[in-house]
C-alpha cells in the first residue's frame, strides 16, 4: 500500500509537470501559481505560499499565497517583503539551506516566533528552499495536511519545484532569444531603410551642387549666376548639416562629452538661429517667429552655447519638416537657475504612444514619413543626447488644437549686469577699427585659406598665410607682427598640436583659435591642455570669424 501511494504521488507529480510544460502560453507568474496549486495537491495540504529570495540583499519578496490563505487571513498589515532576520521558523529553510518539516506546530520550538494576530492557524507545515545554480532563488511552503508530512512529501515537493524552476528559466531564455531575434530583424530592417534614406539625402544636395556648378560654366547672366550660386550654397549647407549630424552622433555615442561653459545671450542666440533658417528658404506656407522675453537686468547666462545651438537647430528643423503649412514659434523662459527653450509648431502632431520612439536613433513614426518628409532620423536623438549631457530634460506634448510643443529645460547660471552702461561700452568696443590687426592663418588647404583671407580682408584685417605648422612657428620666431593665429589641426610637415606647443613656448600672449573640420572631445581636451583660447568649426562663417577677431585682438572692456 505504501509503495502504491509513492507510485501514485510520482505519477501525479509527473502529470503536474507535464501540464506546466505544455502550457506554453503561461508567463512566469502563471507558471508559479500553477506550481503552488500542484504542490498543495501533491502533498495533500490545505494552504501554501511562495516567496522569492534575494541572496545578496537577504530579503524575501512574496510571490503569492494560496486562495485559502487569502480567504482566511485577517492580518491588518499584510507584509509582502521580509528581511531574513525577521522571518520566523519558515526562514530556517534559507538560514540552514535545507527543508524544514514541523508536524506539531503548537509544540515549543526555540526557532518559532508568535504568529501575528489574524494569521491562518498552522497545525503542521513543510517548507524548503528552491535552488538554481547553487543559489537560493525562492522558498515554497505548504501547511495543514491532515496527516503528518513525511519524507515522501519532501522529495516530491523538491523534485516538483526544481523542475518547475528549470522550466521557468528555459521559457525566459526562449523569450529573450525571441526578443533578440526580433531586435536583430528590426535592426537589419532599420539599417536597410537608413542606408536607402542616407543615399537619397546625400545625393539630393550633391546633385544640385554638381548640376548648378555646370550651369554656372554655361552662363554669363548676372541674375542667373546669383541664383545658381544661392542654390549651390543652400545645397552645400544642407549636405554639411547631414554629415555633421552623422559624425556628431558617432562622437557622443563613443566618448565622454565635456560641457563647454561660456556666456550666452539667449535672445541673440535664438534670433540668429531663426534668422539663418529664414535665409535658407522656408516655404511661403510656413511662418517662423520668435517669442523672446526682455529683461534689462540680465547680462547673459552661463551654459554651453555650441550644444544649445545644436539642440535648437534639431528641434526647429524637425518642426519645419513636419509642418506643411502653418506656424513655428521659437522662444524661451528664463528662471533663476534654469532656462526652458521651446519650439511650437502647427504641424502633423505626434501620437502619445510614439513620443518616446521619436527620440531613438534612426527612428521615425513610420516608413511613410521617411518617404514624405525625408531626413535620416537622428535630429531628435541628437537633441535628447545633448540635453542629457547638459544634465537637462526634453519633452514633447500636444500644441492644441494641432501640432507639437518641444520643451528643453537646461540648468544655467544667470549673470546680472553690474552697472548701468556696461552694455553700451561693450557695443562701442565691437565697433573699433581692426585695420591695425594681423592674423596668421596656418592652413594647408588652399581653398579654405582663400576663404579665410577674403573674410579677414573684407573685415580690414591683414591676413598672413602659411601652409603648415612649421612655417607658423618660423613666422612667430622671426618676430613678425601677429595679433591672433587661426590654426588647423591636421597639416603636413608639422601638425597643429605640435605647432601650438612650440608657439606658446615662444609667445604665450598670442591668442590661438583652432579652426578644423575634425571635432572631437579628445582633440578639444588636448588643445585645452596646450592653453588654446578657442575653437571655430569649418566651414567658417563670416559672423563667427568676425566675432573671434574682435574678441581676441582687443582687450576686454572693464
C-alpha positions, 0 to 999 in steps of 0.5 A: 500500500505504501509503495502504491501511494509513492507510485501514485504521488510520482505519477501525479507529480509527473502529470503536474509537470507535464501540464506546466510544460505544455502550457506554453502560453503561461508567463512566469507568474502563471507558471508559479501559481500553477506550481503552488496549486500542484504542490498543495495537491501533491502533498495533500495540504490545505494552504501554501505560499511562495516567496522569492529570495534575494541572496545578496540583499537577504530579503524575501519578496512574496510571490503569492499565497494560496486562495485559502490563505487569502480567504482566511487571513485577517492580518491588518498589515499584510507584509509582502517583503521580509528581511531574513532576520525577521522571518520566523521558523519558515526562514530556517529553510534559507538560514540552514539551506535545507527543508524544514518539516514541523508536524506539531506546530503548537509544540515549543520550538526555540526557532518559532516566533508568535504568529501575528494576530489574524494569521491562518492557524498552522497545525503542521507545515513543510517548507524548503528552499528552491535552488538554481545554480547553487543559489537560493532563488525562492522558498515554497511552503505548504501547511495543514495536511491532515496527516503528518508530512513525511519524507515522501512529501519532501522529495516530491515537493523538491523534485516538483519545484526544481523542475518547475524552476528549470522550466521557468528559466528555459521559457525566459531564455526562449523569450529573450532569444525571441526578443533578440531575434526580433531586435536583430530583424528590426535592426537589419530592417532599420539599417536597410531603410537608413542606408536607402534614406542616407543615399537619397539625402546625400545625393539630393544636395550633391546633385544640385551642387554638381548640376548648378556648378555646370550651369554656372560654366554655361552662363554669363547672366548676372541674375542667373549666376546669383541664383545658381550660386544661392542654390549651390550654397543652400545645397552645400549647407544642407549636405554639411548639416547631414554629415555633421549630424552623422559624425556628431552622433558617432562622437557622443555615442563613443566618448565622454562629452565635456560641457563647454561653459561660456556666456550666452545671450539667449535672445541673440542666440535664438534670433540668429538661429531663426534668422539663418533658417529664414535665409535658407528658404522656408516655404511661403506656407510656413511662418517662423517667429520668435517669442523672446522675453526682455529683461534689462537686468540680465547680462547673459547666462552661463551654459554651453552655447555650441550644444544649445545651438545644436539642440535648437537647430534639431528641434526647429528643423524637425518642426519645419519638416513636419509642418506643411503649412502653418506656424513655428514659434521659437522662444524661451523662459528664463528662471533663476537657475534654469532656462526652458527653450521651446519650439511650437509648431502647427504641424502633423502632431505626434501620437502619445504612444510614439513620443518616446520612439521619436527620440531613438536613433534612426527612428521615425513614426513610420516608413511613410514619413521617411518617404514624405518628409525625408531626413535620416532620423537622428535630429531628435536623438541628437537633441535628447543626447545633448540635453542629457549631457547638459544634465537637462530634460526634453519633452514633447506634448500636444500644441492644441488644437494641432501640432507639437510643443518641444520643451528643453529645460537646461540648468544655467547660471544667470549673470546680472549686469553690474552697472548701468552702461556696461552694455553700451561700452561693450557695443562701442568696443565691437565697433573699433577699427581692426585695420591695425590687426594681423592674423596668421592663418596656418592652413594647408588647404588652399581653398579654405585659406582663400576663404579665410583671407577674403573674410579677414580682408573684407573685415580690414584685417591683414591676413598672413598665410602659411601652409603648415605648422612649421612655417607658423612657428618660423613666422612667430620666431622671426618676430613678425607682427601677429595679433591672433593665429587661426590654426588647423589641426591636421597639416603636413610637415608639422601638425597643429598640436605640435605647432601650438606647443612650440608657439606658446613656448615662444609667445604665450600672449598670442591668442590661438583659435583652432579652426578644423573640420575634425571635432572631437572631445579628445582633440578639444581636451588636448588643445585645452591642455596646450592653453588654446583660447578657442575653437571655430568649426569649418566651414567658417562663417563670416559672423563667427570669424568676425566675432573671434577677431574682435574678441581676441585682438582687443582687450576686454572692456572693464 
